[in-house]
Amino acid sequence: MKFKYYISALFIFIVLLGLYVYSLSGESYTFVFPFSTKSITLPVAVWYVLPVVAFFIVVVFLEVGGAYRMWRKRTKYKNDYKILLEQLENQLLGKDSTLQPTMNRYKSLSILLSNLTLDVKEGIALKSGEARMDELIELLGNLKRGEYVHLKKFNPNDKSPFVRQNTLNQIQHDEKFATEVLKCTNFDETYKRAAFKKLLDGDNLKDIKRFVGEVKFNKDLANTILGMCYARKMDFSNTEIAQLCSEVGYSKQDYLLLAQKMKECYEPTSWISLFEELANQDENAELAYFYVLLELEMLEEAKERLKMHPDNELLKVRAYLDLKNLGKKYPLELFLLD
């Protein structure tokens, strides 16, 4: 029952009770205050009504106090709920949360959340009804799908994985921005490598060679340049290719795979010259050089090169040559490529 209806009902009850008692007896009663000479005289009907009025006053105070406590509790819940939403947003964006919930349940939930790494799904998310969080989740979902989105409204931490991914997405969608990344010293090597790859997708390969010195190559980027004939189109010298392979730490298998890919890019003479240079600069490229010689059926040259190595080394190459001497033909890849 609403409180105003309760007041109205109680008021009517008091009036009817007073009239009923007064109709039975119109006499008065004198009450003498204890330990005093003072007294008060009131109709009997009023004395009947006074306890009801006193009870009503007590109920009103209790009701008002209860309503105030409920209002404070609801206010705390609302504030803590907002704090949790802010914590979720901050954790997604890599920011620190400054406020902590006050209610025990929300405080425990906040601690649990702070120990988790949050992420978003790439698929279409259900709407929660919290407009700001729904907008953020939708933006981050689009970001994970490779789109470039505007996150400035949420003031994310620059170190957030989502911010880094968003910058990489911008590089993939904007060649001009990729060029600016390579020109600017404020971007780290991850961004520069991504920007360099983006420019490699363009047609003007000679123009981007000027950015080679701005990028610290890793094996993945080196494979992209060397294994897709870009090195040939960008006029890399044999010495530059050898230096690049050495810097990124090419293994024997890396050199072998590179030799196999470059077969389509280089004429035989250039192919031999390149891998001779690589083998002279890095012993890991020695097996790849033998692969080139054997692939071109330069058996005598391969035998002369073998004399530089002990008899217990390069056994697969020796086995292949022995079989060739016996007139046996087997694919070279069976011996040299795993």
Backbone hydrogen bonds, N-H to C=O, Kabsch-Sander energy under -0.5 kcal/mol:
donor,donor_aa,acceptor,acceptor_aa,energy
5,Y,2,K,-0.6
6,Y,2,K,-1.8
7,I,3,F,-2.2
8,S,4,K,-2.1
9,A,5,Y,-2.6
10,L,6,Y,-2.4
11,F,7,I,-2.6
12,I,8,S,-2.2
13,F,9,A,-2.2
14,I,10,L,-2.5
15,V,11,F,-2.3
16,L,12,I,-2.7
17,L,13,F,-2.7
18,G,14,I,-2.5
19,L,15,V,-2.4
20,Y,16,L,-2.4
21,V,17,L,-2.5
22,Y,18,G,-2.3
23,S,19,L,-1.8
24,L,20,Y,-1.1
25,S,21,V,-2.3
29,Y,42,L,-3.2
31,F,29,Y,-0.5
31,F,40,I,-3.4
32,V,30,T,-0.5
33,F,31,F,-0.5
33,F,38,K,-2.2
36,S,33,F,-1.2
40,I,31,F,-2.4
42,L,29,Y,-2.3
42,L,40,I,-0.5
44,V,27,E,-2.7
46,V,43,P,-0.6
47,W,43,P,-1.7
48,Y,44,V,-1.7
49,V,45,A,-1.4
50,L,46,V,-2.3
52,V,48,Y,-0.6
53,V,49,V,-2.2
54,A,50,L,-2.8
55,F,51,P,-2.8
56,F,52,V,-2.3
57,I,53,V,-2.3
58,V,54,A,-2.3
59,V,55,F,-2.5
60,V,56,F,-2.5
61,F,57,I,-2.3
62,L,58,V,-2.6
63,E,59,V,-3.0
64,V,60,V,-2.8
65,G,61,F,-2.7
66,G,62,L,-2.6
67,A,63,E,-2.5
68,Y,64,V,-2.3
69,R,65,G,-2.3
70,M,66,G,-2.5
71,W,67,A,-2.2
72,R,68,Y,-2.4
73,K,69,R,-2.3
74,R,70,M,-2.8
75,T,71,W,-2.3
76,K,72,R,-2.3
77,Y,73,K,-2.5
78,K,74,R,-2.6
79,N,75,T,-2.7
80,D,76,K,-2.9
81,Y,77,Y,-2.4
82,K,78,K,-2.2
83,I,79,N,-2.1
84,L,80,D,-2.4
85,L,81,Y,-2.2
86,E,82,K,-2.4
87,Q,83,I,-2.3
88,L,84,L,-2.5
89,E,85,L,-2.3
90,N,86,E,-2.7
91,Q,87,Q,-2.7
92,L,88,L,-2.0
93,L,89,E,-1.9
94,G,90,N,-0.5
94,G,91,Q,-0.7
95,K,90,N,-3.2
107,K,103,M,-2.7
108,S,104,N,-2.4
109,L,105,R,-2.2
110,S,106,Y,-2.4
111,I,107,K,-1.9
112,L,108,S,-2.2
113,L,109,L,-2.4
114,S,110,S,-2.1
115,N,111,I,-0.8
115,N,112,L,-0.8
116,L,113,L,-1.9
118,L,116,L,-0.6
131,A,129,G,-1.0
134,D,130,E,-3.0
135,E,131,A,-2.3
136,L,132,R,-2.3
137,I,133,M,-2.8
138,E,134,D,-2.2
139,L,135,E,-2.3
140,L,136,L,-2.7
141,G,137,I,-2.3
142,N,138,E,-2.3
143,L,139,L,-2.3
144,K,140,L,-2.2
145,R,141,G,-1.1
146,G,143,L,-1.8
147,E,142,N,-2.2
149,V,147,E,-0.6
151,L,149,V,-0.7
154,F,151,L,-1.6
155,N,152,K,-1.4
157,N,93,L,-1.9
160,S,157,N,-2.1
164,R,160,S,-2.1
165,Q,161,P,-2.4
166,N,162,F,-2.3
167,T,163,V,-2.0
168,L,164,R,-2.2
169,N,165,Q,-2.4
170,Q,166,N,-2.2
171,I,167,T,-2.1
172,Q,168,L,-1.9
173,H,169,N,-1.5
174,D,170,Q,-1.4
178,A,174,D,-2.0
179,T,175,E,-2.0
180,E,176,K,-2.0
181,V,177,F,-2.3
182,L,178,A,-1.7
183,K,179,T,-1.6
184,C,180,E,-2.0
192,K,188,D,-2.0
193,R,189,E,-2.8
194,A,190,T,-1.9
195,A,191,Y,-2.6
196,F,192,K,-2.5
197,K,193,R,-2.2
198,K,194,A,-2.0
199,L,195,A,-2.2
200,L,196,F,-1.7
201,D,197,K,-0.9
201,D,198,K,-0.8
202,G,199,L,-1.4
205,L,203,D,-1.8
208,I,204,N,-0.9
209,K,205,L,-0.6
209,K,206,K,-0.7
210,R,207,D,-0.8
211,F,208,I,-2.0
212,V,209,K,-1.6
214,E,211,F,-1.6
215,V,212,V,-1.3
217,F,215,V,-0.9
222,A,218,N,-2.5
223,N,219,K,-2.7
224,T,220,D,-1.7
225,I,221,L,-2.2
226,L,222,A,-3.0
227,G,223,N,-2.1
228,M,224,T,-0.6
229,C,226,L,-0.9
230,Y,225,I,-1.0
231,A,225,I,-1.5
233,K,229,C,-1.8
234,M,230,Y,-2.5
235,D,232,R,-1.1
236,F,231,A,-2.6
241,I,237,S,-2.3
242,A,238,N,-2.5
243,Q,239,T,-2.4
244,L,240,E,-2.3
245,C,241,I,-2.6
246,S,242,A,-2.0
247,E,243,Q,-2.3
248,V,244,L,-1.9
249,G,245,C,-0.6
249,G,246,S,-0.6
250,Y,245,C,-2.2
255,Y,251,S,-2.2
256,L,252,K,-2.2
257,L,253,Q,-2.5
258,L,254,D,-2.3
259,A,255,Y,-2.5
260,Q,256,L,-2.0
261,K,257,L,-2.2
262,M,258,L,-2.8
263,K,259,A,-0.7
264,E,261,K,-1.3
265,C,262,M,-1.1
266,Y,262,M,-2.0
271,W,267,E,-2.9
272,I,268,P,-2.6
273,S,269,T,-2.3
274,L,270,S,-2.5
275,F,271,W,-1.9
276,E,272,I,-2.1
277,E,273,S,-1.9
278,L,274,L,-2.4
279,A,275,F,-2.3
280,N,276,E,-2.0
281,Q,277,E,-1.6
282,D,278,L,-2.6
285,A,282,D,-1.9
286,E,283,E,-1.5
289,Y,285,A,-1.9
290,F,286,E,-1.9
291,Y,287,L,-2.0
292,V,288,A,-2.0
293,L,289,Y,-2.3
294,L,290,F,-2.9
295,E,291,Y,-2.5
296,L,292,V,-1.7
297,E,294,L,-1.4
298,M,293,L,-3.1
299,L,297,E,-1.5
302,A,298,M,-1.8
303,K,299,L,-2.4
304,E,300,E,-2.4
305,R,301,E,-2.1
306,L,302,A,-1.9
307,K,303,K,-1.0
308,M,305,R,-1.5
309,H,306,L,-2.1
313,E,310,P,-1.7
318,R,314,L,-2.1
319,A,315,L,-2.6
320,Y,316,K,-2.1
321,L,317,V,-2.3
322,D,318,R,-2.5
323,L,319,A,-2.1
324,K,320,Y,-2.0
325,N,321,L,-2.3
326,L,322,D,-1.3
327,G,324,K,-1.6
328,K,323,L,-2.8
330,Y,328,K,-0.5
334,L,331,P,-1.3
335,F,332,L,-1.6
336,L,332,L,-1.8
337,L,333,E,-1.5
338,D,336,L,-0.5
